[in-house]
Amino acid sequence: MRNLKGLIRLHGCMPVDAMPFPEQSEGDIQRIARGLREKDPAFISEMVERYQYRLVRYLLFLTGRRDRIEDLVQETWVRVLARAAQYEGRSKFEAWLFSIARNLAIDGSRQKRILSLDDSTAPASRGHASSRPHSSDHSSPFLAAARGEDAIRLAAALEHLDPTYREVLLLRFQEDLSLQEIAKILGAPVSTVSSRIHRGLGLLRSHWAGGANAI
């Protein structure tokens, strides 16, 4: 079996321009903070173009649903502009962006009683109907993005994970965020983040092995 930590980057199903950007320098972060405060239309357009795919991908992994992604993405950018002055450039912009998106998604899920993102004690191995993707064509958002046999198998395995684990795996291995940055997004201790990553990898490995002959 191949190294799951390498496969989880989804190189087979993510376009090149959607992969993580190089480490942001202090100057880049300050430029983003300044541009947000000034609310320059050209700059905002640049930021949307630069981060839109990553935002959509994060929300898909977080919720496992496509029906409200467009609304959540729009609401996130509206909230970013409304709170632009709050971003002081002390952390990566994507960490702040994902925090806003996550709060909106959780608020929406609480209102609709669809899923519980913070129930780390829920046994993901049992499967949660509420965390599975729903669409009229029965197409998983993960499978729809997959290209290549390995990517399709990985997407199918990810589909079976609780959002709690999908989220941390994406943030750690696709977005290359540190444990501390992920902890800030989740509002949870670093130890909790580490535990979820370890548990998520174990579940993913189990689903990967179990589906080897099924896909």
Summary of the structure (lengths in Angstrom):
residues: 215
radius of gyration: 17.1
end to end distance: 14.8
largest distance: 54.5
contacts: 614
relative contact order: 0.15
helix: 67%
strand: 0%
